Amino acid sequence: MTHDEDETNFFTHNHQKRIVAKFTKYLRAQFTDETKRWCLVDKNGLALAMKQASIDVGFIKIRRGLTSTKGISAGKLTGVILFRLCRHKFVHITNEKFLASEKMMHAQEDAAIATALELLNIPHSENWIDKNKNRLRHGRDESLPDILRELRILITTRHFDQEGIGTYLDALCHLDEAVQYQSPDVSNVPQGLNYLEK
């Protein structure tokens, strides 16, 4: 193997097997014993996605002038995986009536999002988000959006790139960390930004 080939092979065979196993688990969870026969996975397309993810990590290292992946956040690495698992269709639903449901139309993307969240150790059950979405933020009029729904919209409409989605996932990691702690008492904090000037 040449040096250049080694640089583009960030995800080892074991990494890839683990990622593919997680993705497959979440994809299968969307189907019943009766409906799974309508789901076909192009294994070559999935293998290509993992290869391209390794190449993308190499480019991220080069852009940042890094000699190793130290300095690349977990969100960025996972963003690359998520991007590549969604970039090209390799999950095909063969039953047109079944495919007509929006859930099945985006089975690949939903499995990819669940895989990414598991890789980041972010609970993807609704619990931690549902407890807080639509709750007014401290000192603000707007409520917390359903960020997993927003992520799904970004993914399914293709309004993202590897590093953009990586930044989103980094923020999600910090949010997950924050909601694990009780919110501080902010009743004495002046409203608006002018308190920063004092």
N, CA, C and O of each residue as an XYZ file, in Angstrom:
792
protein
N       0.848     -1.185      0.000
C       0.000      0.000      0.000
C       0.890      1.244      0.000
O       1.832      1.335      0.788
N       0.596      2.189     -0.872
C       1.395      3.406     -0.934
C       0.988      4.359      0.176
O      -0.048      4.189      0.819
N       1.826      5.364      0.385
C       1.541      6.373      1.409
C       0.216      7.066      1.112
O      -0.583      7.297      2.019
N      -0.022      7.405     -0.182
C      -1.262      8.095     -0.551
C      -2.486      7.244     -0.263
O      -3.495      7.749      0.229
N      -2.402      5.945     -0.568
C      -3.531      5.063     -0.296
C      -3.794      4.969      1.196
O      -4.943      4.922      1.636
N      -2.703      4.943      1.977
C      -2.849      4.859      3.432
C      -3.538      6.104      3.978
O      -4.343      6.017      4.905
N      -3.222      7.261      3.401
C      -3.823      8.516      3.853
C      -5.331      8.539      3.619
O      -6.068      9.177      4.370
N      -5.788      7.845      2.579
C      -7.215      7.880      2.271
C      -7.966      6.712      2.897
O      -9.147      6.518      2.612
N      -7.311      5.944      3.733
C      -7.947      4.773      4.334
C      -8.095      4.986      5.834
O      -7.590      4.194      6.629
N      -8.784      6.050      6.222
C      -8.914      6.380      7.641
C      -9.732      5.347      8.393
O      -9.341      4.916      9.478
N     -10.858      4.946      7.833
C     -11.720      3.982      8.513
C     -11.243      2.570      8.194
O     -11.339      2.115      7.054
N     -10.730      1.885      9.204
C     -10.246      0.521      9.009
C     -11.410     -0.401      8.664
O     -12.577     -0.019      8.754
N     -11.067     -1.604      8.274
C     -12.097     -2.601      7.958
C     -13.011     -2.816      9.166
O     -14.226     -2.934      9.009
N     -12.432     -2.867     10.372
C     -13.241     -3.050     11.590
C     -14.158     -1.861     11.850
O     -15.311     -2.034     12.243
N     -13.628     -0.623     11.625
C     -14.481      0.573     11.759
C     -15.677      0.452     10.825
O     -16.825      0.652     11.222
N     -15.379      0.120      9.582
C     -16.434      0.046      8.575
C     -17.465     -1.018      8.927
O     -18.666     -0.799      8.768
N     -16.999     -2.171      9.405
C     -17.933     -3.238      9.788
C     -18.862     -2.780     10.903
O     -20.059     -3.065     10.874
N     -18.305     -2.062     11.899
C     -19.126     -1.574     13.011
C     -20.152     -0.549     12.534
O     -21.317     -0.590     12.931
N     -19.709      0.365     11.682
C     -20.617      1.399     11.166
C     -21.725      0.759     10.331
O     -22.899      1.095     10.487
N     -21.351     -0.156      9.451
C     -22.337     -0.835      8.599
C     -23.304     -1.652      9.452
O     -24.498     -1.700      9.157
N     -22.800     -2.295     10.512
C     -23.675     -3.084     11.402
C     -24.701     -2.185     12.086
O     -25.873     -2.547     12.192
N     -24.262     -1.010     12.551
C     -25.192     -0.071     13.195
C     -26.232      0.419     12.181
O     -27.430      0.441     12.465
N     -25.757      0.808     11.003
C     -26.664      1.290      9.961
C     -27.699      0.221      9.618
O     -28.892      0.511      9.521
N     -27.239     -1.011      9.437
C     -28.132     -2.119      9.080
C     -29.159     -2.374     10.173
O     -30.325     -2.649      9.891
N     -28.712     -2.279     11.433
C     -29.634     -2.482     12.565
C     -30.778     -1.469     12.506
O     -31.943     -1.833     12.667
N     -30.442     -0.195     12.275
C     -31.478      0.840     12.237
C     -32.337      0.749     10.976
O     -33.521      1.084     11.006
N     -31.754      0.304      9.887
C     -32.537      0.121      8.667
C     -33.546     -1.009      8.863
O     -34.719     -0.863      8.522
N     -33.092     -2.131      9.410
C     -33.984     -3.279      9.643
C     -35.110     -2.937     10.614
O     -36.224     -3.443     10.482
N     -34.822     -2.089     11.577
C     -35.827     -1.741     12.592
C     -37.044     -1.046     11.981
O     -38.110     -1.007     12.595
N     -36.889     -0.506     10.790
C     -37.990      0.202     10.135
C     -38.937     -0.730      9.377
O     -39.967     -0.297      8.860
N     -38.578     -2.006      9.319
C     -39.355     -2.965      8.538
C     -39.861     -4.096      9.421
O     -39.248     -4.436     10.433
N     -40.974     -4.662      9.026
C     -41.495     -5.856      9.697
C     -40.988     -7.077      8.933
O     -40.372     -6.951      7.874
N     -41.254     -8.251      9.481
C     -40.887     -9.474      8.764
C     -41.556     -9.524      7.392
O     -40.994    -10.045      6.428
N     -42.754     -8.977      7.325
C     -43.507     -8.984      6.066
C     -42.942     -7.981      5.058
O     -42.880     -8.277      3.865
N     -42.530     -6.799      5.524
C     -42.130     -5.738      4.589
C     -40.642     -5.731      4.259
O     -40.236     -5.079      3.296
N     -39.825     -6.433      5.024
C     -38.378     -6.359      4.774
C     -37.983     -6.921      3.405
O     -36.918     -6.591      2.883
N     -38.829     -7.762      2.828
C     -38.519     -8.321      1.505
C     -38.543     -7.243      0.420
O     -38.014     -7.450     -0.672
N     -39.152     -6.099      0.716
C     -39.216     -5.008     -0.252
C     -38.018     -4.063     -0.160
O     -37.928     -3.098     -0.919
N     -37.119     -4.332      0.745
C     -35.948     -3.464      0.926
C     -34.704     -4.149      0.364
O     -34.326     -5.233      0.807
N     -34.083     -3.512     -0.604
C     -32.852     -4.027     -1.191
C     -31.726     -3.037     -0.919
O     -31.894     -1.831     -1.104
N     -30.581     -3.549     -0.480
C     -29.420     -2.705     -0.212
C     -28.335     -3.047     -1.225
O     -27.936     -4.203     -1.360
N     -27.867     -2.028     -1.931
C     -26.760     -2.196     -2.866
C     -25.473     -2.195     -2.042
O     -25.007     -1.138     -1.615
N     -24.906     -3.373     -1.821
C     -23.719     -3.491     -0.963
C     -22.523     -2.751     -1.542
O     -21.698     -2.228     -0.793
N     -22.420     -2.700     -2.868
C     -21.326     -1.946     -3.489
C     -21.476     -0.456     -3.213
O     -20.488      0.240     -2.976
N     -22.717      0.034     -3.243
C     -22.964      1.442     -2.938
C     -22.621      1.773     -1.501
O     -22.069      2.837     -1.220
N     -22.943      0.871     -0.589
C     -22.616      1.068      0.827
C     -21.106      1.042      1.035
O     -20.572      1.859      1.784
N     -20.410      0.109      0.378
C     -18.946      0.030      0.485
C     -18.298      1.293     -0.081
O     -17.325      1.800      0.476
N     -18.844      1.797     -1.192
C     -18.317      3.023     -1.793
C     -18.506      4.211     -0.852
O     -17.624      5.063     -0.745
N     -19.645      4.271     -0.172
C     -19.894      5.357      0.786
C     -18.826      5.361      1.876
O     -18.332      6.423      2.255
N     -18.467      4.182      2.381
C     -17.450      4.107      3.431
C     -16.075      4.503      2.889
O     -15.309      5.172      3.582
N     -15.760      4.099      1.669
C     -14.478      4.470      1.061
C     -14.403      5.986      0.885
O     -13.381      6.603      1.184
N     -15.491      6.578      0.397
C     -15.512      8.026      0.197
C     -15.419      8.773      1.523
O     -14.835      9.855      1.581
N     -15.986      8.211      2.583
C     -15.883      8.840      3.909
C     -14.424      8.899      4.343
O     -13.988      9.907      4.898
N     -13.666      7.838      4.099
C     -12.242      7.831      4.443
C     -11.484      8.900      3.669
O     -10.633      9.593      4.226
N     -11.794      9.030      2.383
C     -11.143     10.052      1.557
C     -11.482     11.446      2.081
O     -10.610     12.311      2.150
N     -12.743     11.667      2.449
C     -13.167     12.970      2.982
C     -12.393     13.348      4.238
O     -11.998     14.501      4.404
N     -12.177     12.373      5.128
C     -11.415     12.659      6.358
C      -9.996     13.089      5.990
O      -9.437     13.989      6.616
N      -9.418     12.453      4.982
C      -8.087     12.856      4.519
C      -8.063     14.305      4.069
O      -7.121     15.036      4.374
N      -9.100     14.730      3.341
C      -9.172     16.124      2.891
C      -9.350     17.084      4.068
O      -8.772     18.171      4.075
N     -10.142     16.688      5.055
C     -10.326     17.537      6.240
C      -8.984     17.726      6.944
O      -8.660     18.834      7.372
N      -8.208     16.656      7.065
C      -6.873     16.756      7.687
C      -5.993     17.722      6.905
O      -5.339     18.585      7.490
N      -5.977     17.578      5.587
C      -5.135     18.431      4.745
C      -5.548     19.892      4.874
O      -4.692     20.762      5.027
N      -6.856     20.175      4.816
C      -7.334     21.563      4.917
C      -6.931     22.203      6.234
O      -6.716     23.413      6.297
N      -6.829     21.407      7.278
C      -6.474     21.943      8.592
C      -4.982     21.837      8.884
O      -4.529     22.258      9.949
N      -4.227     21.290      7.967
C      -2.785     21.148      8.156
C      -2.432     20.173      9.262
O      -1.429     20.355      9.952
N      -3.238     19.145      9.438
C      -3.011     18.173     10.511
C      -2.279     16.951      9.972
O      -2.423     16.584      8.806
N      -1.489     16.329     10.847
C      -0.802     15.100     10.451
C      -1.532     13.863     10.955
O      -1.235     12.745     10.533
N      -2.480     14.060     11.851
C      -3.306     12.946     12.324
C      -4.724     13.472     12.490
O      -4.997     14.638     12.204
N      -5.616     12.624     12.946
C      -6.996     13.079     13.126
C      -7.188     13.820     14.439
O      -8.286     14.307     14.709
N      -6.140     13.920     15.270
C      -6.267     14.750     16.471
C      -6.504     16.176     16.007
O      -5.775     16.699     15.164
N      -7.517     16.789     16.561
C      -7.888     18.124     16.117
C      -9.132     18.114     15.245
O      -9.700     19.167     14.955
N      -9.555     16.937     14.830
C     -10.823     16.818     14.106
C     -11.846     16.310     15.111
O     -11.665     15.250     15.709
N     -12.906     17.060     15.290
C     -13.896     16.708     16.314
C     -14.678     15.454     15.935
O     -14.739     15.058     14.771
N     -15.267     14.851     16.949
C     -16.116     13.673     16.724
C     -17.298     14.034     15.829
O     -17.722     13.229     15.000
N     -17.832     15.252     16.001
C     -18.939     15.692     15.161
C     -18.550     15.774     13.696
O     -19.332     15.399     12.822
N     -17.339     16.266     13.419
C     -16.876     16.361     12.027
C     -16.688     14.971     11.426
O     -17.106     14.717     10.296
N     -16.056     14.070     12.184
C     -15.859     12.705     11.679
C     -17.204     12.027     11.414
O     -17.392     11.373     10.389
N     -18.127     12.196     12.351
C     -19.444     11.581     12.194
C     -20.234     12.274     11.089
O     -21.019     11.635     10.389
N     -20.026     13.579     10.933
C     -20.672     14.311      9.842
C     -20.279     13.760      8.480
O     -21.105     13.678      7.571
N     -19.011     13.384      8.346
C     -18.537     12.778      7.102
C     -19.262     11.454      6.858
O     -19.704     11.175      5.743
N     -19.379     10.643      7.909
C     -20.067      9.351      7.776
C     -21.530      9.572      7.393
O     -22.043      8.931      6.476
N     -22.193     10.482      8.101
C     -23.607     10.759      7.822
C     -23.793     11.255      6.390
O     -24.694     10.812      5.678
N     -22.927     12.181      5.982
C     -22.995     12.714      4.621
C     -22.903     11.590      3.593
O     -23.709     11.515      2.666
N     -21.922     10.726      3.768
C     -21.699      9.666      2.780
C     -22.782      8.589      2.822
O     -23.100      7.997      1.791
N     -23.350      8.326      3.999
C     -24.435      7.343      4.074
C     -25.719      7.857      3.424
O     -26.636      7.084      3.147
N     -25.775      9.174      3.182
C     -26.984      9.766      2.587
C     -26.767     10.297      1.173
O     -27.733     10.569      0.461
N     -25.534     10.445      0.769
C     -25.210     11.124     -0.491
C     -25.834     10.446     -1.716
O     -26.427     11.114     -2.563
N     -25.700      9.132     -1.806
C     -26.239      8.391     -2.949
C     -27.205      7.332     -2.448
O     -27.007      6.745     -1.385
N     -28.240      7.098     -3.218
C     -29.226      6.079     -2.834
C     -28.644      4.687     -3.049
O     -28.323      4.308     -4.175
N     -28.513      3.938     -1.981
C     -28.142      2.527     -2.115
C     -29.150      1.630     -1.397
O     -29.007      0.407     -1.390
N     -30.171      2.244     -0.793
C     -31.287      1.488     -0.224
C     -32.474      1.697     -1.156
O     -32.883      2.830     -1.412
N     -33.017      0.603     -1.654
C     -34.103      0.687     -2.626
C     -35.320     -0.065     -2.106
O     -35.221     -1.212     -1.670
N     -36.466      0.600     -2.160
C     -37.736     -0.011     -1.762
C     -38.443     -0.439     -3.050
O     -38.672      0.382     -3.938
N     -38.785     -1.718     -3.147
C     -39.311     -2.246     -4.409
C     -40.832     -2.218     -4.509
O     -41.376     -2.408     -5.597
N     -41.527     -1.987     -3.405
C     -42.986     -1.940     -3.433
C     -43.418     -0.479     -3.505
O     -43.170      0.288     -2.575
N     -44.061     -0.091     -4.601
C     -44.386      1.326     -4.812
C     -45.361      1.881     -3.787
O     -45.218      3.028     -3.363
N     -46.346      1.094     -3.380
C     -47.299      1.571     -2.368
C     -46.583      1.800     -1.044
O     -46.830      2.793     -0.359
N     -45.705      0.889     -0.691
C     -44.941      1.003      0.552
C     -44.000      2.199      0.483
O     -43.834      2.929      1.460
N     -43.389      2.390     -0.674
C     -42.463      3.502     -0.875
C     -43.168      4.845     -0.790
O     -42.547      5.851     -0.447
N     -44.463      4.871     -1.101
C     -45.216      6.127     -1.105
C     -45.293      6.765      0.275
O     -45.485      7.976      0.380
N     -45.145      5.974      1.335
C     -45.170      6.573      2.670
C     -43.867      7.333      2.880
O     -42.790      6.853      2.527
N     -43.979      8.528      3.460
C     -42.790      9.373      3.634
C     -41.734      8.680      4.476
O     -40.538      8.838      4.229
N     -42.165      7.917      5.465
C     -41.210      7.230      6.326
C     -40.324      6.294      5.514
O     -39.109      6.263      5.708
N     -40.921      5.541      4.616
C     -40.135      4.599      3.821
C     -39.314      5.302      2.750
O     -38.244      4.833      2.363
N     -39.827      6.431      2.278
C     -39.103      7.195      1.277
C     -37.731      7.619      1.810
O     -36.774      7.763      1.049
N     -37.653      7.814      3.125
C     -36.411      8.284      3.740
C     -35.830      7.259      4.713
O     -35.173      7.630      5.686
N     -36.067      5.985      4.457
C     -35.561      4.930      5.344
C     -34.039      4.975      5.444
O     -33.486      4.787      6.527
N     -33.359      5.221      4.330
C     -31.896      5.279      4.330
C     -31.404      6.435      5.192
O     -30.497      6.263      6.006
N     -31.998      7.606      5.017
C     -31.574      8.780      5.778
C     -31.859      8.603      7.265
O     -31.034      8.964      8.104
N     -33.032      8.046      7.596
C     -33.365      7.836      9.011
C     -32.394      6.863      9.672
O     -31.983      7.072     10.813
N     -32.026      5.801      8.958
C     -31.051      4.843      9.499
C     -29.685      5.501      9.654
O     -28.972      5.228     10.620
N     -29.314      6.366      8.712
C     -28.023      7.055      8.780
C     -27.976      8.024      9.959
O     -26.965      8.100     10.658
N     -29.062      8.766     10.185
C     -29.115      9.699     11.316
C     -29.013      8.940     12.633
O     -28.256      9.337     13.519
N     -29.766      7.857     12.770
C     -29.713      7.059     14.005
C     -28.315      6.495     14.223
O     -27.837      6.440     15.356
N     -27.655      6.074     13.145
C     -26.280      5.564     13.238
C     -25.345      6.657     13.734
O     -24.536      6.429     14.633
N     -25.458      7.849     13.145
C     -24.591      8.963     13.539
C     -24.783      9.315     15.009
O     -23.808      9.528     15.730
N     -26.034      9.377     15.456
C     -26.296      9.720     16.857
C     -25.747      8.653     17.798
O     -25.228      8.977     18.866
N     -25.856      7.387     17.410
C     -25.290      6.335     18.260
C     -23.769      6.440     18.310
O     -23.170      6.247     19.368
N     -23.140      6.743     17.176
C     -21.683      6.902     17.162
C     -21.235      8.020     18.097
O     -20.143      7.961     18.661
N     -22.076      9.035     18.260
C     -21.755     10.166     19.137
C     -22.271      9.970     20.563
O     -22.125     10.859     21.402
N     -22.870      8.815     20.840
C     -23.464      8.536     22.159
C     -24.544      9.538     22.535
O     -24.700      9.884     23.706
N     -25.283      9.997     21.544
C     -26.411     10.896     21.793
C     -27.675     10.054     21.748
O     -27.926      9.371     20.755
N     -28.477     10.092     22.812
C     -29.706      9.295     22.787
C     -30.619      9.772     21.668
O     -30.933     10.960     21.586
N     -31.040      8.869     20.820
C     -31.908      9.296     19.728
C     -33.352      8.908     19.988
O     -34.209      9.024     19.113
N     -33.610      8.443     21.207
C     -35.015      8.322     21.586
C     -35.511      9.751     21.761
O     -34.715     10.677     21.916
N     -36.792      9.922     21.737
C     -37.327     11.279     21.777
C     -37.189     11.925     23.153
O     -37.348     13.139     23.281
N     -36.897     11.134     24.177
C     -36.991     11.623     25.553
C     -36.317     12.963     25.796
O     -36.971     13.911     26.233
N     -35.020     13.059     25.520
C     -34.309     14.278     25.915
C     -34.708     15.471     25.077
O     -34.661     16.601     25.563
N     -35.098     15.257     23.842
C     -35.537     16.382     23.018
C     -36.992     16.708     23.316
O     -37.343     17.876     23.483
N     -37.833     15.698     23.383
C     -39.257     15.949     23.614
C     -39.507     16.671     24.930
O     -40.443     17.463     25.036
N     -38.677     16.403     25.935
C     -38.838     17.102     27.216
C     -38.608     18.595     27.051
O     -39.188     19.400     27.780
N     -37.766     18.968     26.100
C     -37.350     20.359     25.994
C     -37.875     21.102     24.778
O     -37.901     22.333     24.779
N     -38.296     20.382     23.733
C     -38.767     21.122     22.557
C     -40.074     21.831     22.902
O     -40.856     21.365     23.730
N     -40.283     22.937     22.264
C     -41.450     23.799     22.474
C     -41.468     24.463     23.853
O     -42.415     25.175     24.187
N     -40.430     24.233     24.649
C     -40.307     24.918     25.938
C     -39.608     26.249     25.663
O     -38.616     26.294     24.936
N     -40.117     27.311     26.236
C     -39.487     28.609     26.004
C     -38.108     28.628     26.619
O     -37.909     28.163     27.741
N     -37.152     29.170     25.877
C     -35.796     29.300     26.392
C     -35.776     30.418     27.420
O     -36.639     31.295     27.417
N     -34.778     30.378     28.304
C     -34.658     31.402     29.343
C     -34.525     32.784     28.712
O     -33.603     33.041     27.937
N     -35.452     33.663     29.052
C     -35.368     35.046     28.595
C     -35.651     35.239     27.117
O     -35.349     36.296     26.563
N     -36.214     34.255     26.483
C     -36.487     34.369     25.049
C     -37.953     34.072     24.774
O     -38.637     33.441     25.579
N     -38.415     34.534     23.634
C     -39.795     34.269     23.240
C     -39.930     33.010     22.392
O     -41.001     32.406     22.335
N     -38.823     32.609     21.725
C     -38.957     31.453     20.837
C     -38.710     30.152     21.600
O     -38.037     30.139     22.631
N     -39.253     29.085     21.087
C     -39.099     27.787     21.740
C     -38.015     26.974     21.048
O     -37.602     27.278     19.929
N     -37.564     25.934     21.740
C     -36.578     25.044     21.139
C     -37.258     24.234     20.038
O     -38.313     23.642     20.270
N     -36.673     24.202     18.854
C     -37.280     23.418     17.783
C     -37.013     21.933     17.996
O     -36.193     21.552     18.830
N     -37.693     21.128     17.257
C     -37.410     19.699     17.255
C     -36.161     19.514     16.391
O     -36.261     19.412     15.168
N     -34.993     19.472     17.022
C     -33.747     19.502     16.255
C     -33.492     18.232     15.455
O     -32.789     18.273     14.446
N     -34.046     17.117     15.883
C     -33.888     15.913     15.068
C     -34.725     16.010     13.796
O     -34.316     15.530     12.739
N     -35.888     16.627     13.902
C     -36.710     16.846     12.703
C     -35.985     17.801     11.759
O     -35.975     17.598     10.544
N     -35.379     18.841     12.326
C     -34.629     19.792     11.504
C     -33.451     19.101     10.817
O     -33.163     19.369      9.651
N     -32.777     18.218     11.539
C     -31.657     17.474     10.958
C     -32.154     16.605      9.800
O     -31.514     16.530      8.751
N     -33.278     15.964      9.997
C     -33.848     15.115      8.937
C     -34.187     15.947      7.701
O     -33.960     15.508      6.574
N     -34.733     17.154      7.915
C     -35.052     18.030      6.782
C     -33.778     18.414      6.035
O     -33.740     18.381      4.805
N     -32.734     18.780      6.785
C     -31.450     19.105      6.149
C     -30.954     17.952      5.288
O     -30.533     18.141      4.147
N     -31.012     16.754      5.860
C     -30.492     15.573      5.175
C     -31.325     15.242      3.939
O     -30.777     15.021      2.859
N     -32.638     15.207      4.096
C     -33.486     14.755      2.986
C     -33.593     15.779      1.863
O     -33.898     15.418      0.726
N     -33.345     17.054      2.165
C     -33.382     18.071      1.109
C     -31.996     18.358      0.548
O     -31.839     19.186     -0.350
N     -30.993     17.668      1.083
C     -29.605     17.779      0.612
C     -29.032     19.188      0.787
O     -28.196     19.620     -0.006
N     -29.476     19.900      1.818
C     -28.968     21.249      2.074
C     -27.819     21.213      3.077
O     -27.881     21.859      4.123
N     -26.772     20.455      2.756
C     -25.660     20.332      3.683
C     -24.440     19.791      2.957
O     -24.543     19.242      1.860
N     -23.284     19.955      3.589
C     -22.071     19.293      3.129
C     -21.433     18.613      4.340
O     -21.957     18.696      5.451
N     -20.303     17.940      4.124
C     -19.702     17.160      5.200
C     -19.384     18.002      6.433
O     -19.736     17.634      7.554
N     -18.721     19.124      6.217
C     -18.282     19.915      7.366
C     -19.434     20.690      7.996
O     -19.445     20.911      9.207
N     -20.397     21.102      7.185
C     -21.571     21.782      7.735
C     -22.360     20.866      8.650
O     -22.763     21.261      9.744
N     -22.578     19.642      8.197
C     -23.320     18.695      9.029
C     -22.479     18.300     10.238
O     -23.023     17.991     11.298
N     -21.146     18.308     10.085
C     -20.256     18.034     11.218
C     -20.374     19.099     12.296
O     -20.374     18.787     13.487
N     -20.475     20.360     11.879
C     -20.648     21.452     12.834
C     -21.990     21.321     13.547
O     -22.079     21.547     14.753
N     -23.024     20.959     12.811
C     -24.351     20.728     13.406
C     -24.256     19.631     14.469
O     -24.802     19.772     15.563
N     -23.559     18.539     14.142
C     -23.430     17.426     15.091
C     -22.581     17.819     16.300
O     -22.852     17.376     17.416
N     -21.551     18.652     16.083
C     -20.771     19.155     17.227
C     -21.672     19.928     18.183
O     -21.609     19.741     19.398
N     -22.517     20.802     17.619
C     -23.438     21.577     18.458
C     -24.415     20.655     19.177
O     -24.751     20.889     20.339
N     -24.869     19.620     18.500
C     -25.781     18.656     19.106
C     -25.113     17.931     20.275
O     -25.753     17.662     21.292
N     -23.824     17.616     20.125
C     -23.074     16.984     21.228
C     -23.040     17.900     22.448
O     -23.247     17.453     23.576
N     -22.777     19.189     22.212
C     -22.730     20.137     23.329
C     -24.109     20.314     23.953
O     -24.226     20.435     25.172
N     -25.149     20.331     23.129
C     -26.510     20.438     23.649
C     -26.847     19.219     24.496
O     -27.430     19.348     25.572
N     -26.480     18.040     24.013
C     -26.740     16.813     24.768
C     -26.053     16.879     26.128
O     -26.630     16.497     27.145
N     -24.822     17.364     26.133
C     -24.080     17.502     27.392
C     -24.792     18.486     28.316
O     -24.896     18.258     29.521
N     -25.281     19.585     27.735
C     -25.920     20.624     28.544
C     -27.235     20.161     29.153
O     -27.523     20.482     30.305
N     -28.041     19.410     28.401
C     -29.342     19.026     28.941
C     -29.231     17.937     30.002
O     -30.211     17.619     30.674
N     -28.043     17.370     30.152
C     -27.853     16.371     31.200
C     -27.688     17.026     32.567
O     -27.766     16.355     33.596
N     -27.462     18.335     32.574
C     -27.313     19.067     33.823
C     -28.532     19.945     34.029
O     -29.152     20.397     33.066
N     -28.869     20.180     35.272
C     -30.026     21.024     35.554
C     -29.716     22.453     35.139
O     -28.609     22.950     35.346
N     -30.695     23.093     34.561
C     -30.494     24.476     34.132
C     -30.237     25.359     35.339
O     -30.883     25.188     36.374
N     -29.305     26.305     35.230
C     -29.049     27.210     36.348
C     -30.227     28.153     36.559
O     -31.033     28.362     35.652
N     -30.323     28.713     37.746
C     -31.374     29.691     38.030
C     -30.987     30.997     37.348
O     -29.998     31.633     37.713
N     -31.765     31.382     36.371
C     -31.449     32.602     35.632
C     -32.464     33.701     35.918
O     -32.558     34.671     35.166
N     -33.219     33.556     36.991
C     -34.268     34.538     37.263
C     -33.693     35.925     37.533
O     -34.377     36.923     37.302
N     -32.449     36.012     38.016
C     -31.850     37.317     38.310
C     -31.053     37.887     37.144
O     -30.524     38.995     37.238
N     -30.964     37.143     36.051
C     -30.190     37.627     34.910
C     -31.040     38.617     34.127
O     -32.158     38.287     33.733
N     -30.523     39.844     33.891
C     -31.287     40.820     33.119
C     -31.589     40.282     31.724
O     -30.790     39.543     31.150
N     -32.745     40.656     31.184
C     -33.130     40.185     29.857
C     -32.408     40.991     28.792
O     -32.055     42.150     29.009
N     -32.194     40.380     27.657
C     -31.539     41.056     26.545
C     -30.030     40.994     26.680
O     -29.499     40.488     27.669
N     -29.350     41.513     25.676
C     -27.894     41.436     25.647
C     -27.218     42.559     26.410
O     -26.009     42.500     26.638
N     -27.972     43.594     26.817
C     -27.324     44.752     27.440
C     -26.653     44.415     28.766
O     -25.797     45.175     29.219
N     -27.014     43.299     29.406
C     -26.373     42.966     30.680
C     -24.902     42.621     30.478
O     -24.128     42.661     31.435
N     -24.495     42.280     29.243
C     -23.090     41.976     28.984
C     -22.228     43.225     29.102
O     -21.022     43.136     29.334
N     -22.846     44.385     28.943
C     -22.084     45.629     28.969
C     -21.802     46.090     30.381
O     -20.966     46.972     30.578
N     -22.473     45.520     31.374
C     -22.305     45.992     32.751
C     -21.088     45.388     33.401
O     -20.799     45.678     34.561
